[in-house]
Amino acid sequence: MINKELAENVTSAIKSCELEGFIYTKEEQKIFAKIASGEISTSEARELFKRMF
């Protein structure tokens, strides 16, 4: 079950950064989608992002 508030918060954060000119890769977008759907936690996402760089 998708937590609507979490999904809205993730979308808002992404859009805010995009307004500042940041462009997310497809891989990053997939991770954000997993956060928004509740599939992974922000801590898990942080670890995935660390491994990307």
All heavy atoms as a GROMACS GRO file, in nm:
protein
  423
    1MET      N    1   0.084  -0.118   0.000
    1MET     CA    2   0.000   0.000   0.000
    1MET      C    3   0.088   0.124   0.000
    1MET      O    4   0.182   0.135   0.078
    1MET     CB    5  -0.089  -0.002   0.123
    1MET     CG    6  -0.184   0.112   0.130
    1MET     SD    7  -0.306   0.076   0.256
    1MET     CE    8  -0.336   0.237   0.315
    2ILE      N    9   0.057   0.217  -0.086
    2ILE     CA   10   0.136   0.339  -0.099
    2ILE      C   11   0.092   0.442   0.004
    2ILE      O   12  -0.027   0.468   0.020
    2ILE     CB   13   0.124   0.398  -0.241
    2ILE    CG1   14   0.186   0.303  -0.343
    2ILE    CG2   15   0.190   0.534  -0.250
    2ILE    CD1   16   0.172   0.348  -0.486
    3ASN      N   17   0.190   0.498   0.073
    3ASN     CA   18   0.164   0.606   0.167
    3ASN      C   19   0.156   0.735   0.085
    3ASN      O   20   0.258   0.784   0.036
    3ASN     CB   21   0.278   0.612   0.269
    3ASN     CG   22   0.263   0.724   0.368
    3ASN    OD1   23   0.205   0.829   0.340
    3ASN    ND2   24   0.316   0.704   0.487
    4LYS      N   25   0.037   0.788   0.068
    4LYS     CA   26   0.015   0.904  -0.018
    4LYS      C   27   0.098   1.025   0.027
    4LYS      O   28   0.155   1.095  -0.055
    4LYS     CB   29  -0.134   0.939  -0.020
    4LYS     CG   30  -0.167   1.048  -0.118
    4LYS     CD   31  -0.316   1.074  -0.125
    4LYS     CE   32  -0.343   1.188  -0.221
    4LYS     NZ   33  -0.486   1.216  -0.235
    5GLU      N   34   0.105   1.048   0.156
    5GLU     CA   35   0.180   1.162   0.207
    5GLU      C   36   0.329   1.148   0.175
    5GLU      O   37   0.393   1.245   0.132
    5GLU     CB   38   0.161   1.178   0.357
    5GLU     CG   39   0.229   1.302   0.413
    5GLU     CD   40   0.203   1.320   0.562
    5GLU    OE1   41   0.129   1.241   0.623
    5GLU    OE2   42   0.261   1.415   0.617
    6LEU      N   43   0.383   1.028   0.193
    6LEU     CA   44   0.524   1.004   0.162
    6LEU      C   45   0.549   1.027   0.013
    6LEU      O   46   0.646   1.094  -0.025
    6LEU     CB   47   0.565   0.862   0.201
    6LEU     CG   48   0.707   0.820   0.163
    6LEU    CD1   49   0.810   0.909   0.229
    6LEU    CD2   50   0.730   0.674   0.199
    7ALA      N   51   0.463   0.973  -0.072
    7ALA     CA   52   0.478   0.989  -0.216
    7ALA      C   53   0.475   1.137  -0.255
    7ALA      O   54   0.555   1.183  -0.337
    7ALA     CB   55   0.369   0.912  -0.290
    8GLU      N   56   0.384   1.213  -0.194
    8GLU     CA   57   0.374   1.357  -0.223
    8GLU      C   58   0.499   1.430  -0.176
    8GLU      O   59   0.548   1.521  -0.244
    8GLU     CB   60   0.250   1.415  -0.157
    8GLU     CG   61   0.121   1.371  -0.222
    8GLU     CD   62  -0.004   1.415  -0.146
    8GLU    OE1   63   0.008   1.472  -0.035
    8GLU    OE2   64  -0.114   1.391  -0.199
    9ASN      N   65   0.552   1.392  -0.061
    9ASN     CA   66   0.673   1.457  -0.008
    9ASN      C   67   0.794   1.430  -0.097
    9ASN      O   68   0.875   1.520  -0.122
    9ASN     CB   69   0.701   1.411   0.135
    9ASN     CG   70   0.602   1.466   0.234
    9ASN    OD1   71   0.534   1.564   0.209
    9ASN    ND2   72   0.593   1.402   0.349
   10VAL      N   73   0.806   1.306  -0.144
   10VAL     CA   74   0.918   1.273  -0.233
   10VAL      C   75   0.906   1.352  -0.363
   10VAL      O   76   1.003   1.412  -0.410
   10VAL     CB   77   0.923   1.120  -0.260
   10VAL    CG1   78   1.023   1.088  -0.370
   10VAL    CG2   79   0.957   1.044  -0.133
   11THR      N   80   0.787   1.355  -0.420
   11THR     CA   81   0.765   1.429  -0.545
   11THR      C   82   0.796   1.577  -0.526
   11THR      O   83   0.860   1.640  -0.610
   11THR     CB   84   0.620   1.410  -0.593
   11THR    OG1   85   0.598   1.272  -0.618
   11THR    CG2   86   0.593   1.489  -0.720
   12SER      N   87   0.754   1.633  -0.415
   12SER     CA   88   0.779   1.774  -0.386
   12SER      C   89   0.929   1.803  -0.375
   12SER      O   90   0.977   1.903  -0.429
   12SER     CB   91   0.708   1.814  -0.256
   12SER     OG   92   0.736   1.948  -0.222
   13ALA      N   93   1.000   1.716  -0.306
   13ALA     CA   94   1.145   1.734  -0.290
   13ALA      C   95   1.216   1.727  -0.425
   13ALA      O   96   1.305   1.808  -0.454
   13ALA     CB   97   1.201   1.630  -0.195
   14ILE      N   98   1.176   1.632  -0.508
   14ILE     CA   99   1.236   1.619  -0.641
   14ILE      C  100   1.210   1.744  -0.724
   14ILE      O  101   1.302   1.800  -0.783
   14ILE     CB  102   1.181   1.495  -0.713
   14ILE    CG1  103   1.231   1.368  -0.645
   14ILE    CG2  104   1.219   1.495  -0.861
   14ILE    CD1  105   1.162   1.241  -0.691
   15LYS      N  106   1.087   1.789  -0.726
   15LYS     CA  107   1.052   1.907  -0.806
   15LYS      C  108   1.124   2.031  -0.757
   15LYS      O  109   1.167   2.115  -0.836
   15LYS     CB  110   0.901   1.929  -0.804
   15LYS     CG  111   0.828   1.826  -0.888
   15LYS     CD  112   0.679   1.852  -0.889
   15LYS     CE  113   0.610   1.746  -0.974
   15LYS     NZ  114   0.467   1.769  -0.985
   16SER      N  115   1.141   2.044  -0.626
   16SER     CA  116   1.212   2.157  -0.569
   16SER      C  117   1.356   2.161  -0.620
   16SER      O  118   1.406   2.267  -0.660
   16SER     CB  119   1.209   2.149  -0.417
   16SER     OG  120   1.284   2.253  -0.359
   17CYS      N  121   1.422   2.048  -0.618
   17CYS     CA  122   1.560   2.041  -0.667
   17CYS      C  123   1.568   2.066  -0.817
   17CYS      O  124   1.660   2.131  -0.866
   17CYS     CB  125   1.623   1.907  -0.631
   17CYS     SG  126   1.652   1.888  -0.454
   18GLU      N  127   1.470   2.014  -0.890
   18GLU     CA  128   1.468   2.035  -1.035
   18GLU      C  129   1.450   2.183  -1.069
   18GLU      O  130   1.507   2.231  -1.166
   18GLU     CB  131   1.360   1.949  -1.100
   18GLU     CG  132   1.395   1.802  -1.100
   18GLU     CD  133   1.285   1.712  -1.153
   18GLU    OE1  134   1.166   1.751  -1.152
   18GLU    OE2  135   1.319   1.600  -1.193
   19LEU      N  136   1.372   2.253  -0.988
   19LEU     CA  137   1.354   2.397  -1.010
   19LEU      C  138   1.486   2.472  -0.992
   19LEU      O  139   1.507   2.578  -1.051
   19LEU     CB  140   1.249   2.454  -0.915
   19LEU     CG  141   1.105   2.420  -0.950
   19LEU    CD1  142   1.013   2.465  -0.836
   19LEU    CD2  143   1.063   2.485  -1.080
   20GLU      N  144   1.574   2.415  -0.912
   20GLU     CA  145   1.706   2.474  -0.890
   20GLU      C  146   1.804   2.436  -1.001
   20GLU      O  147   1.919   2.479  -1.001
   20GLU     CB  148   1.762   2.429  -0.754
   20GLU     CG  149   1.683   2.478  -0.636
   20GLU     CD  150   1.693   2.628  -0.614
   20GLU    OE1  151   1.798   2.686  -0.646
   20GLU    OE2  152   1.594   2.686  -0.567
   21GLY      N  153   1.758   2.350  -1.093
   21GLY     CA  154   1.841   2.313  -1.206
   21GLY      C  155   1.902   2.174  -1.200
   21GLY      O  156   1.976   2.133  -1.290
   22PHE      N  157   1.873   2.101  -1.093
   22PHE     CA  158   1.930   1.968  -1.080
   22PHE      C  159   1.856   1.871  -1.171
   22PHE      O  160   1.734   1.874  -1.179
   22PHE     CB  161   1.922   1.920  -0.935
   22PHE     CG  162   2.008   1.800  -0.907
   22PHE    CD1  163   2.142   1.816  -0.879
   22PHE    CD2  164   1.956   1.673  -0.914
   22PHE    CE1  165   2.224   1.706  -0.855
   22PHE    CE2  166   2.036   1.562  -0.889
   22PHE     CZ  167   2.170   1.579  -0.860
   23ILE      N  168   1.930   1.784  -1.238
   23ILE     CA  169   1.872   1.683  -1.326
   23ILE      C  170   1.907   1.545  -1.271
   23ILE      O  171   2.025   1.512  -1.255
   23ILE     CB  172   1.924   1.698  -1.470
   23ILE    CG1  173   1.889   1.837  -1.523
   23ILE    CG2  174   1.869   1.588  -1.560
   23ILE    CD1  175   1.955   1.872  -1.655
   24TYR      N  176   1.805   1.464  -1.244
   24TYR     CA  177   1.826   1.330  -1.190
   24TYR      C  178   1.842   1.230  -1.304
   24TYR      O  179   1.775   1.238  -1.406
   24TYR     CB  180   1.709   1.288  -1.101
   24TYR     CG  181   1.700   1.367  -0.975
   24TYR    CD1  182   1.608   1.468  -0.959
   24TYR    CD2  183   1.787   1.341  -0.869
   24TYR    CE1  184   1.601   1.542  -0.842
   24TYR    CE2  185   1.780   1.415  -0.752
   24TYR     CZ  186   1.687   1.515  -0.739
   24TYR     OH  187   1.681   1.588  -0.624
   25THR      N  188   1.929   1.132  -1.281
   25THR     CA  189   1.946   1.024  -1.378
   25THR      C  190   1.828   0.929  -1.366
   25THR      O  191   1.753   0.933  -1.268
   25THR     CB  192   2.076   0.946  -1.352
   25THR    OG1  193   2.064   0.878  -1.225
   25THR    CG2  194   2.199   1.036  -1.352
   26LYS      N  195   1.813   0.841  -1.464
   26LYS     CA  196   1.706   0.740  -1.460
   26LYS      C  197   1.723   0.650  -1.338
   26LYS      O  198   1.626   0.613  -1.273
   26LYS     CB  199   1.707   0.656  -1.587
   26LYS     CG  200   1.672   0.732  -1.712
   26LYS     CD  201   1.528   0.768  -1.714
   26LYS     CE  202   1.495   0.842  -1.842
   26LYS     NZ  203   1.365   0.903  -1.840
   27GLU      N  204   1.846   0.615  -1.305
   27GLU     CA  205   1.873   0.529  -1.190
   27GLU      C  206   1.831   0.598  -1.060
   27GLU      O  207   1.770   0.537  -0.972
   27GLU     CB  208   2.020   0.492  -1.184
   27GLU     CG  209   2.050   0.384  -1.083
   27GLU     CD  210   2.194   0.333  -1.092
   27GLU    OE1  211   2.247   0.326  -1.203
   27GLU    OE2  212   2.250   0.302  -0.986
   28GLU      N  213   1.862   0.727  -1.047
   28GLU     CA  214   1.822   0.803  -0.928
   28GLU      C  215   1.670   0.812  -0.920
   28GLU      O  216   1.612   0.798  -0.812
   28GLU     CB  217   1.885   0.942  -0.931
   28GLU     CG  218   2.034   0.940  -0.912
   28GLU     CD  219   2.101   1.072  -0.944
   28GLU    OE1  220   2.051   1.148  -1.032
   28GLU    OE2  221   2.204   1.102  -0.881
   29GLN      N  222   1.605   0.834  -1.033
   29GLN     CA  223   1.459   0.842  -1.036
   29GLN      C  224   1.396   0.711  -0.991
   29GLN      O  225   1.294   0.712  -0.920
   29GLN     CB  226   1.411   0.879  -1.176
   29GLN     CG  227   1.446   1.020  -1.218
   29GLN     CD  228   1.413   1.049  -1.362
   29GLN    OE1  229   1.353   0.969  -1.432
   29GLN    NE2  230   1.453   1.166  -1.409
   30LYS      N  231   1.457   0.599  -1.028
   30LYS     CA  232   1.406   0.468  -0.985
   30LYS      C  233   1.415   0.453  -0.834
   30LYS      O  234   1.325   0.398  -0.770
   30LYS     CB  235   1.481   0.356  -1.054
   30LYS     CG  236   1.448   0.342  -1.201
   30LYS     CD  237   1.531   0.233  -1.266
   30LYS     CE  238   1.507   0.227  -1.415
   30LYS     NZ  239   1.592   0.126  -1.481
   31ILE      N  240   1.525   0.501  -0.776
   31ILE     CA  241   1.541   0.493  -0.631
   31ILE      C  242   1.436   0.580  -0.562
   31ILE      O  243   1.374   0.537  -0.463
   31ILE     CB  244   1.684   0.534  -0.589
   31ILE    CG1  245   1.785   0.431  -0.641
   31ILE    CG2  246   1.695   0.547  -0.437
   31ILE    CD1  247   1.931   0.471  -0.625
   32PHE      N  248   1.414   0.699  -0.614
   32PHE     CA  249   1.312   0.786  -0.554
   32PHE      C  250   1.173   0.723  -0.563
   32PHE      O  251   1.093   0.734  -0.471
   32PHE     CB  252   1.311   0.924  -0.621
   32PHE     CG  253   1.429   1.010  -0.581
   32PHE    CD1  254   1.509   1.068  -0.678
   32PHE    CD2  255   1.460   1.033  -0.449
   32PHE    CE1  256   1.617   1.146  -0.644
   32PHE    CE2  257   1.568   1.112  -0.412
   32PHE     CZ  258   1.647   1.169  -0.511
   33ALA      N  259   1.146   0.655  -0.673
   33ALA     CA  260   1.017   0.587  -0.689
   33ALA      C  261   1.002   0.477  -0.584
   33ALA      O  262   0.891   0.457  -0.530
   33ALA     CB  263   1.004   0.530  -0.829
   34LYS      N  264   1.110   0.408  -0.553
   34LYS     CA  265   1.106   0.303  -0.451
   34LYS      C  266   1.081   0.362  -0.313
   34LYS      O  267   1.011   0.304  -0.230
   34LYS     CB  268   1.235   0.222  -0.451
   34LYS     CG  269   1.247   0.130  -0.570
   34LYS     CD  270   1.376   0.051  -0.565
   34LYS     CE  271   1.387  -0.042  -0.684
   34LYS     NZ  272   1.505  -0.128  -0.676
   35ILE      N  273   1.138   0.480  -0.287
   35ILE     CA  274   1.113   0.548  -0.159
   35ILE      C  275   0.965   0.587  -0.152
   35ILE      O  276   0.897   0.562  -0.053
   35ILE     CB  277   1.200   0.674  -0.143
   35ILE    CG1  278   1.348   0.640  -0.139
   35ILE    CG2  279   1.159   0.751  -0.017
   35ILE    CD1  280   1.439   0.761  -0.152
   36ALA      N  281   0.917   0.650  -0.260
   36ALA     CA  282   0.779   0.698  -0.262
   36ALA      C  283   0.678   0.586  -0.246
   36ALA      O  284   0.572   0.606  -0.185
   36ALA     CB  285   0.753   0.773  -0.393
   37SER      N  286   0.710   0.468  -0.297
   37SER     CA  287   0.616   0.356  -0.287
   37SER      C  288   0.629   0.281  -0.155
   37SER      O  289   0.550   0.191  -0.127
   37SER     CB  290   0.639   0.258  -0.402
   37SER     OG  291   0.762   0.190  -0.387
   38GLY      N  292   0.731   0.317  -0.077
   38GLY     CA  293   0.752   0.250   0.052
   38GLY      C  294   0.830   0.121   0.038
   38GLY      O  295   0.846   0.047   0.135
   39GLU      N  296   0.880   0.095  -0.081
   39GLU     CA  297   0.957  -0.028  -0.106
   39GLU      C  298   1.089  -0.030  -0.029
   39GLU      O  299   1.133  -0.135   0.018
   39GLU     CB  300   0.982  -0.041  -0.256
   39GLU     CG  301   1.044  -0.172  -0.297
   39GLU     CD  302   1.058  -0.182  -0.448
   39GLU    OE1  303   0.981  -0.117  -0.522
   39GLU    OE2  304   1.148  -0.255  -0.491
   40ILE      N  305   1.152   0.089  -0.017
   40ILE     CA  306   1.275   0.102   0.060
   40ILE      C  307   1.266   0.225   0.148
   40ILE      O  308   1.188   0.317   0.122
   40ILE     CB  309   1.401   0.111  -0.031
   40ILE    CG1  310   1.398   0.237  -0.118
   40ILE    CG2  311   1.419  -0.014  -0.114
   40ILE    CD1  312   1.526   0.261  -0.198
   41SER      N  313   1.347   0.227   0.253
   41SER     CA  314   1.350   0.341   0.344
   41SER      C  315   1.448   0.446   0.292
   41SER      O  316   1.529   0.418   0.203
   41SER     CB  317   1.394   0.296   0.483
   41SER     OG  318   1.530   0.257   0.481
   42THR      N  319   1.444   0.562   0.350
   42THR     CA  320   1.540   0.666   0.312
   42THR      C  321   1.683   0.625   0.349
   42THR      O  322   1.777   0.658   0.278
   42THR     CB  323   1.506   0.802   0.375
   42THR    OG1  324   1.495   0.786   0.517
   42THR    CG2  325   1.376   0.858   0.319
   43SER      N  326   1.696   0.550   0.457
   43SER     CA  327   1.829   0.501   0.496
   43SER      C  328   1.883   0.404   0.391
   43SER      O  329   2.002   0.409   0.355
   43SER     CB  330   1.824   0.431   0.632
   43SER     OG  331   1.788   0.522   0.732
   44GLU      N  332   1.798   0.316   0.343
   44GLU     CA  333   1.840   0.222   0.238
   44GLU      C  334   1.875   0.297   0.110
   44GLU      O  335   1.972   0.265   0.042
   44GLU     CB  336   1.730   0.120   0.212
   44GLU     CG  337   1.707   0.024   0.327
   44GLU     CD  338   1.582  -0.058   0.312
   44GLU    OE1  339   1.475  -0.001   0.279
   44GLU    OE2  340   1.590  -0.180   0.332
   45ALA      N  341   1.795   0.398   0.077
   45ALA     CA  342   1.821   0.478  -0.043
   45ALA      C  343   1.955   0.550  -0.030
   45ALA      O  344   2.032   0.557  -0.125
   45ALA     CB  345   1.709   0.578  -0.065
   46ARG      N  346   1.981   0.603   0.089
   46ARG     CA  347   2.107   0.673   0.112
   46ARG      C  348   2.226   0.582   0.083
   46ARG      O  349   2.323   0.622   0.020
   46ARG     CB  350   2.111   0.725   0.256
   46ARG     CG  351   2.224   0.819   0.284
   46ARG     CD  352   2.217   0.878   0.426
   46ARG     NE  353   2.091   0.948   0.449
   46ARG     CZ  354   2.000   0.911   0.540
   46ARG    NH1  355   2.018   0.805   0.614
   46ARG    NH2  356   1.888   0.980   0.554
   47GLU      N  357   2.216   0.457   0.126
   47GLU     CA  358   2.324   0.360   0.101
   47GLU      C  359   2.339   0.332  -0.049
   47GLU      O  360   2.450   0.319  -0.099
   47GLU     CB  361   2.300   0.230   0.178
   47GLU     CG  362   2.315   0.246   0.328
   47GLU     CD  363   2.450   0.302   0.370
   47GLU    OE1  364   2.553   0.255   0.318
   47GLU    OE2  365   2.452   0.392   0.455
   48LEU      N  366   2.227   0.324  -0.119
   48LEU     CA  367   2.232   0.302  -0.264
   48LEU      C  368   2.299   0.422  -0.333
   48LEU      O  369   2.382   0.404  -0.423
   48LEU     CB  370   2.091   0.282  -0.321
   48LEU     CG  371   2.022   0.153  -0.283
   48LEU    CD1  372   1.875   0.156  -0.330
   48LEU    CD2  373   2.093   0.034  -0.342
   49PHE      N  374   2.264   0.543  -0.290
   49PHE     CA  375   2.324   0.662  -0.349
   49PHE      C  376   2.474   0.667  -0.321
   49PHE      O  377   2.552   0.706  -0.407
   49PHE     CB  378   2.256   0.790  -0.298
   49PHE     CG  379   2.121   0.815  -0.360
   49PHE    CD1  380   2.010   0.833  -0.279
   49PHE    CD2  381   2.104   0.821  -0.497
   49PHE    CE1  382   1.885   0.857  -0.334
   49PHE    CE2  383   1.980   0.845  -0.553
   49PHE     CZ  384   1.870   0.863  -0.472
   50LYS      N  385   2.514   0.628  -0.202
   50LYS     CA  386   2.657   0.627  -0.167
   50LYS      C  387   2.736   0.536  -0.259
   50LYS      O  388   2.848   0.567  -0.300
   50LYS     CB  389   2.677   0.583  -0.023
   50LYS     CG  390   2.644   0.687   0.080
   50LYS     CD  391   2.669   0.629   0.220
   50LYS     CE  392   2.631   0.723   0.328
   50LYS     NZ  393   2.652   0.664   0.462
   51ARG      N  394   2.677   0.420  -0.293
   51ARG     CA  395   2.744   0.324  -0.380
   51ARG      C  396   2.754   0.373  -0.524
   51ARG      O  397   2.836   0.324  -0.599
   51ARG     CB  398   2.671   0.190  -0.376
   51ARG     CG  399   2.695   0.118  -0.246
   51ARG     CD  400   2.638  -0.022  -0.253
   51ARG     NE  401   2.552  -0.038  -0.137
   51ARG     CZ  402   2.440  -0.108  -0.134
   51ARG    NH1  403   2.398  -0.170  -0.241
   51ARG    NH2  404   2.370  -0.116  -0.024
   52MET      N  405   2.668   0.467  -0.560
   52MET     CA  406   2.668   0.519  -0.698
   52MET      C  407   2.788   0.610  -0.723
   52MET      O  408   2.828   0.629  -0.836
   52MET     CB  409   2.538   0.594  -0.725
   52MET     CG  410   2.417   0.505  -0.730
   52MET     SD  411   2.262   0.598  -0.742
   52MET     CE  412   2.277   0.669  -0.904
   53PHE      N  413   2.843   0.666  -0.617
   53PHE     CA  414   2.949   0.766  -0.635
   53PHE      C  415   3.078   0.722  -0.579
   53PHE      O  416   3.119   0.657  -0.511
   53PHE     CB  417   2.908   0.898  -0.572
   53PHE     CG  418   2.782   0.952  -0.632
   53PHE    CD1  419   2.661   0.941  -0.566
   53PHE    CD2  420   2.783   1.010  -0.757
   53PHE    CE1  421   2.544   0.990  -0.621
   53PHE    CE2  422   2.667   1.059  -0.814
   53PHE     CZ  423   2.547   1.049  -0.746
   0.00000   0.00000   0.00000
